[in-house]
Amino acid sequence: MNEQQETNNLLALENFLPYRLNLAAEKVSQKFAQEYKKRYGLTRPEWRTFATIGQFGVITAREICNHSPMHKTKVSRAVHALEKRRWVKRTPDETDRRLEHLELTSAGKTAYKDLVGVAKSFEENFINSIGGEDAKQLLNALSAIERRFEG
């Protein structure tokens, strides 16, 4: 096998698009995690669970898992931690005792409102740091990727 054939049989992970997308997402996610960790000491699963409950108002743990792809164990631990903070309350389903409906408490709604502001500010600063046309192209590319892999 010659040198060209050997090169064709290698995969430079740092140039592989799925890897690059994942790496970029992880870097942005870690940067944002610094914000909610500094403010409230939340872990990533706690933040995602909290944000999902806040978005939907009342939701089950299973629905959280479907909306924000996390394992049910992580969601369960996050719900427990948010309950200890008195940010989330559980209400058993009247027809199926295996289900519990989760919603924010008054204190949870106050914290959520603050964190929405933090998230929107982070996103705006991030988009602005990329720059006008590049940001527009990035958002269009993300939409195209999402459309391509729907369903």
Backbone as CSV, one residue per row, in Angstrom:
resi,resn,N_x,N_y,N_z,CA_x,CA_y,CA_z,C_x,C_y,C_z
1,MET,0.848,-1.178,0.000,0.000,0.000,0.000,0.893,1.241,0.000
2,ASN,0.607,2.178,-0.893,1.430,3.392,-0.940,0.936,4.409,0.088
3,GLU,1.706,5.487,0.209,1.420,6.505,1.234,0.045,7.145,1.030
4,GLN,-0.358,7.417,-0.201,-1.662,8.018,-0.493,-2.790,7.098,-0.057
5,GLN,-2.675,5.804,-0.335,-3.707,4.850,0.067,-3.810,4.763,1.585
6,GLU,-2.661,4.806,2.271,-2.677,4.771,3.732,-3.380,6.000,4.292
7,THR,-3.123,7.160,3.715,-3.766,8.405,4.160,-5.272,8.329,3.960
8,ASN,-5.710,7.733,2.852,-7.142,7.600,2.587,-7.830,6.670,3.574
9,ASN,-7.082,5.803,4.233,-7.646,4.868,5.193,-7.625,5.404,6.623
10,LEU,-7.195,6.648,6.777,-7.157,7.267,8.103,-8.290,8.280,8.238
11,LEU,-8.715,8.483,9.445,-9.728,9.490,9.730,-9.153,10.465,10.733
12,ALA,-8.986,11.695,10.311,-8.522,12.740,11.222,-9.750,13.215,11.989
13,LEU,-9.899,12.729,13.197,-11.080,13.002,13.994,-11.363,14.498,14.107
14,GLU,-10.317,15.299,14.284,-10.502,16.741,14.449,-11.067,17.417,13.207
15,ASN,-11.073,16.727,12.059,-11.641,17.267,10.823,-12.979,16.634,10.455
16,PHE,-13.406,15.626,11.208,-14.633,14.879,10.933,-15.829,15.714,11.399
17,LEU,-16.728,16.057,10.486,-17.810,16.995,10.765,-18.640,16.635,12.008
18,PRO,-19.124,15.413,12.163,-19.896,15.120,13.378,-19.098,15.390,14.667
19,TYR,-17.833,15.082,14.650,-16.985,15.343,15.811,-16.854,16.849,16.043
20,ARG,-16.633,17.599,14.975,-16.482,19.054,15.102,-17.762,19.709,15.619
21,LEU,-18.916,19.246,15.138,-20.185,19.779,15.625,-20.348,19.499,17.117
22,ASN,-20.036,18.273,17.513,-20.141,17.898,18.917,-19.175,18.702,19.780
23,LEU,-17.966,18.859,19.322,-16.951,19.610,20.060,-17.361,21.077,20.215
24,ALA,-17.863,21.672,19.142,-18.309,23.066,19.207,-19.472,23.210,20.186
25,ALA,-20.430,22.297,20.103,-21.578,22.344,21.018,-21.126,22.181,22.464
26,GLU,-20.204,21.293,22.693,-19.704,21.058,24.049,-18.991,22.291,24.599
27,LYS,-18.206,22.945,23.774,-17.498,24.153,24.222,-18.469,25.261,24.589
28,VAL,-19.477,25.482,23.768,-20.474,26.515,24.048,-21.267,26.132,25.301
29,SER,-21.637,24.874,25.406,-22.392,24.406,26.561,-21.594,24.566,27.856
30,GLN,-20.302,24.251,27.810,-19.456,24.416,28.997,-19.335,25.885,29.388
31,LYS,-19.230,26.755,28.408,-19.124,28.189,28.683,-20.405,28.691,29.345
32,PHE,-21.558,28.258,28.829,-22.817,28.666,29.444,-22.980,28.034,30.830
33,ALA,-22.499,26.814,30.994,-22.586,26.135,32.301,-21.895,26.949,33.389
34,GLN,-20.838,27.647,33.026,-20.153,28.500,34.004,-21.109,29.551,34.568
35,GLU,-22.001,30.040,33.733,-22.956,31.072,34.144,-23.963,30.531,35.154
36,TYR,-24.643,29.427,34.817,-25.672,28.941,35.741,-25.079,28.240,36.957
37,LYS,-23.856,27.721,36.813,-23.195,27.131,37.980,-22.771,28.230,38.958
38,LYS,-22.204,29.320,38.430,-21.762,30.435,39.263,-22.946,31.060,40.000
39,ARG,-24.052,31.237,39.282,-25.220,31.906,39.860,-25.983,31.035,40.850
40,TYR,-26.188,29.760,40.491,-27.060,28.896,41.282,-26.469,27.533,41.646
41,GLY,-25.276,27.242,41.184,-24.672,25.952,41.506,-25.366,24.767,40.852
42,LEU,-26.001,25.001,39.721,-26.713,23.929,39.028,-25.768,23.080,38.181
43,THR,-26.053,21.797,38.103,-25.362,20.907,37.170,-26.067,21.016,35.810
44,ARG,-25.466,20.455,34.782,-26.083,20.488,33.452,-27.446,19.786,33.436
45,PRO,-27.565,18.566,33.996,-28.896,17.936,34.007,-29.918,18.739,34.815
46,GLU,-29.482,19.364,35.915,-30.402,20.192,36.702,-30.869,21.388,35.889
47,TRP,-29.924,22.036,35.201,-30.277,23.191,34.368,-31.262,22.791,33.277
48,ARG,-30.973,21.708,32.569,-31.834,21.296,31.461,-33.221,20.893,31.956
49,THR,-33.248,20.196,33.075,-34.531,19.787,33.654,-35.316,21.009,34.090
50,PHE,-34.659,21.909,34.796,-35.276,23.138,35.280,-35.807,23.972,34.121
51,ALA,-34.993,24.153,33.097,-35.391,24.946,31.933,-36.581,24.316,31.217
52,THR,-36.611,22.995,31.132,-37.706,22.307,30.453,-39.004,22.442,31.241
53,ILE,-38.938,22.284,32.550,-40.139,22.465,33.375,-40.639,23.904,33.234
54,GLY,-39.721,24.851,33.310,-40.099,26.251,33.162,-40.735,26.548,31.820
55,GLN,-40.220,25.934,30.781,-40.749,26.158,29.432,-42.183,25.641,29.293
56,PHE,-42.447,24.449,29.838,-43.737,23.805,29.619,-44.751,24.023,30.744
57,GLY,-44.292,24.473,31.898,-45.210,24.736,33.002,-45.490,23.506,33.839
58,VAL,-46.100,22.501,33.247,-46.354,21.218,33.910,-45.933,20.127,32.935
59,ILE,-45.136,19.187,33.432,-44.557,18.168,32.551,-44.189,16.950,33.395
60,THR,-44.109,15.785,32.769,-43.662,14.583,33.478,-42.169,14.363,33.222
61,ALA,-41.554,13.548,34.039,-40.133,13.229,33.861,-39.904,12.562,32.503
62,ARG,-40.806,11.692,32.099,-40.673,11.019,30.797,-40.678,12.045,29.667
63,GLU,-41.544,13.033,29.765,-41.602,14.076,28.741,-40.318,14.913,28.741
64,ILE,-39.733,15.127,29.905,-38.453,15.843,29.978,-37.388,15.040,29.251
65,CYS,-37.353,13.737,29.475,-36.377,12.864,28.798,-36.532,12.940,27.287
66,ASN,-37.765,13.001,26.818,-38.012,13.075,25.374,-37.649,14.433,24.799
67,HIS,-37.890,15.485,25.546,-37.630,16.842,25.056,-36.149,17.189,25.072
68,SER,-35.489,16.845,26.142,-34.076,17.188,26.327,-33.329,15.881,26.536
69,PRO,-32.891,15.249,25.468,-32.389,13.873,25.550,-31.422,13.625,26.719
70,MET,-32.003,13.146,27.810,-31.228,12.766,28.981,-31.773,11.439,29.483
71,HIS,-30.914,10.666,30.092,-31.329,9.398,30.674,-32.252,9.666,31.852
72,LYS,-33.206,8.763,32.053,-34.193,8.961,33.120,-33.556,9.074,34.502
73,THR,-32.423,8.413,34.718,-31.735,8.512,36.009,-31.246,9.930,36.253
74,LYS,-30.686,10.562,35.218,-30.205,11.945,35.364,-31.356,12.895,35.630
75,VAL,-32.466,12.689,34.949,-33.632,13.540,35.160,-34.167,13.342,36.579
76,SER,-34.240,12.106,37.019,-34.732,11.812,38.367,-33.865,12.484,39.433
77,ARG,-32.561,12.388,39.282,-31.646,13.035,40.237,-31.784,14.551,40.185
78,ALA,-31.948,15.093,38.989,-32.100,16.537,38.832,-33.396,17.005,39.496
79,VAL,-34.473,16.272,39.294,-35.749,16.633,39.912,-35.607,16.618,41.429
80,HIS,-34.960,15.598,41.950,-34.754,15.501,43.401,-33.968,16.713,43.915
81,ALA,-32.898,17.079,43.222,-32.078,18.229,43.635,-32.889,19.525,43.569
82,LEU,-33.710,19.675,42.534,-34.532,20.878,42.387,-35.640,20.924,43.444
83,GLU,-36.124,19.759,43.823,-37.101,19.681,44.908,-36.478,20.114,46.236
84,LYS,-35.248,19.678,46.483,-34.552,20.060,47.715,-34.369,21.573,47.797
85,ARG,-34.220,22.229,46.675,-34.099,23.692,46.624,-35.460,24.368,46.779
86,ARG,-36.493,23.568,46.713,-37.880,24.065,46.748,-38.232,24.856,45.484
87,TRP,-37.673,24.418,44.371,-37.954,25.044,43.085,-38.977,24.256,42.275
88,VAL,-39.137,22.972,42.619,-40.018,22.089,41.860,-40.908,21.331,42.829
89,LYS,-42.164,21.138,42.409,-43.061,20.288,43.197,-43.640,19.209,42.290
90,ARG,-43.938,18.079,42.927,-44.512,16.931,42.220,-45.978,16.787,42.603
91,THR,-46.776,16.427,41.629,-48.179,16.129,41.883,-48.480,14.792,41.218
92,PRO,-48.928,13.792,42.012,-49.254,12.488,41.407,-50.391,12.619,40.400
93,ASP,-50.307,11.857,39.327,-51.364,11.820,38.322,-52.588,11.142,38.933
94,GLU,-53.752,11.695,38.683,-54.972,11.158,39.281,-55.382,9.813,38.693
95,THR,-55.008,9.542,37.445,-55.434,8.291,36.813,-54.328,7.245,36.740
96,ASP,-53.083,7.669,36.824,-51.954,6.732,36.744,-50.935,7.102,37.816
97,ARG,-50.945,6.372,38.916,-50.085,6.689,40.059,-48.592,6.544,39.759
98,ARG,-48.254,5.945,38.615,-46.839,5.834,38.245,-46.293,7.160,37.737
99,LEU,-47.186,8.058,37.330,-46.786,9.348,36.769,-46.879,10.451,37.812
100,GLU,-45.948,11.374,37.698,-45.989,12.578,38.524,-45.837,13.777,37.607
101,HIS,-46.623,14.790,37.880,-46.539,16.024,37.116,-45.624,16.975,37.879
102,LEU,-44.685,17.555,37.168,-43.696,18.444,37.767,-43.990,19.873,37.348
103,GLU,-43.854,20.791,38.299,-44.014,22.207,37.982,-43.168,23.028,38.939
104,LEU,-42.893,24.247,38.531,-42.083,25.136,39.351,-42.915,25.690,40.509
105,THR,-42.256,25.832,41.642,-42.863,26.515,42.776,-42.726,28.018,42.546
106,SER,-43.239,28.802,43.459,-43.093,30.259,43.366,-41.613,30.647,43.352
107,ALA,-40.823,30.042,44.248,-39.375,30.319,44.277,-38.714,29.851,42.990
108,GLY,-39.170,28.725,42.458,-38.639,28.214,41.201,-38.931,29.146,40.042
109,LYS,-40.131,29.709,40.026,-40.493,30.646,38.955,-39.632,31.904,39.013
110,THR,-39.323,32.363,40.211,-38.461,33.537,40.360,-37.061,33.242,39.833
111,ALA,-36.508,32.089,40.222,-35.175,31.704,39.749,-35.187,31.480,38.247
112,TYR,-36.252,30.860,37.743,-36.361,30.608,36.309,-36.358,31.916,35.520
113,LYS,-37.121,32.889,35.991,-37.177,34.191,35.316,-35.775,34.800,35.238
114,ASP,-35.029,34.719,36.327,-33.664,35.237,36.340,-32.781,34.471,35.360
115,LEU,-32.885,33.144,35.370,-32.043,32.329,34.492,-32.409,32.485,33.018
116,VAL,-33.666,32.783,32.721,-34.047,33.071,31.334,-33.287,34.304,30.861
117,GLY,-33.215,35.321,31.717,-32.458,36.525,31.372,-30.987,36.233,31.155
118,VAL,-30.420,35.397,32.022,-29.007,35.009,31.893,-28.795,34.264,30.570
119,ALA,-29.700,33.331,30.258,-29.575,32.531,29.030,-29.699,33.407,27.784
120,LYS,-30.668,34.299,27.779,-30.869,35.153,26.599,-29.695,36.116,26.411
121,SER,-29.172,36.613,27.506,-28.010,37.501,27.435,-26.786,36.739,26.910
122,PHE,-26.589,35.508,27.407,-25.477,34.677,26.941,-25.603,34.430,25.441
123,GLU,-26.796,34.053,25.008,-27.016,33.763,23.594,-26.766,35.005,22.732
124,GLU,-27.280,36.139,23.161,-27.091,37.382,22.404,-25.610,37.738,22.304
125,ASN,-24.895,37.640,23.418,-23.457,37.938,23.400,-22.690,36.955,22.519
126,PHE,-23.078,35.707,22.566,-22.428,34.688,21.740,-22.650,34.975,20.252
127,ILE,-23.890,35.238,19.879,-24.221,35.535,18.478,-23.474,36.793,18.018
128,ASN,-23.463,37.822,18.865,-22.761,39.064,18.521,-21.261,38.835,18.366
129,SER,-20.701,37.935,19.169,-19.261,37.679,19.084,-18.884,36.972,17.784
130,ILE,-19.824,36.261,17.194,-19.574,35.587,15.916,-19.615,36.602,14.783
131,GLY,-20.552,37.537,14.880,-20.651,38.571,13.851,-21.811,38.329,12.914
132,GLY,-22.342,39.394,12.407,-23.543,39.431,11.578,-23.746,38.310,10.588
133,GLU,-23.002,38.341,9.490,-23.214,37.364,8.416,-22.840,35.951,8.854
134,ASP,-21.755,35.810,9.609,-21.356,34.481,10.094,-22.411,33.899,11.031
135,ALA,-22.977,34.724,11.889,-24.023,34.259,12.809,-25.252,33.812,12.029
136,LYS,-25.623,34.596,11.018,-26.777,34.245,10.189,-26.531,32.913,9.475
137,GLN,-25.340,32.735,8.932,-25.002,31.484,8.253,-25.004,30.305,9.225
138,LEU,-24.485,30.524,10.434,-24.483,29.464,11.445,-25.910,29.044,11.776
139,LEU,-26.779,30.000,12.041,-28.174,29.683,12.387,-28.887,28.987,11.234
140,ASN,-28.625,29.420,10.004,-29.220,28.759,8.833,-28.693,27.329,8.684
141,ALA,-27.398,27.142,8.915,-26.809,25.799,8.815,-27.388,24.876,9.886
142,LEU,-27.538,25.385,11.101,-28.130,24.567,12.167,-29.560,24.168,11.810
143,SER,-30.319,25.097,11.273,-31.695,24.781,10.852,-31.700,23.711,9.769
144,ALA,-30.765,23.810,8.819,-30.678,22.810,7.749,-30.332,21.432,8.315
145,ILE,-29.405,21.386,9.270,-29.035,20.110,9.893,-30.230,19.523,10.637
146,GLU,-30.934,20.349,11.385,-32.100,19.875,12.139,-33.183,19.342,11.208
147,ARG,-33.437,20.057,10.105,-34.425,19.586,9.132,-34.015,18.256,8.528
148,ARG,-32.724,18.142,8.230,-32.205,16.919,7.582,-32.408,15.679,8.454
149,PHE,-32.316,15.859,9.776,-32.374,14.698,10.668,-33.652,14.631,11.500
150,GLU,-34.707,15.355,11.094,-35.983,15.258,11.794,-36.592,13.890,11.567
151,GLY,-37.362,13.471,12.579,-38.134,12.239,12.460,-37.345,11.063,12.337
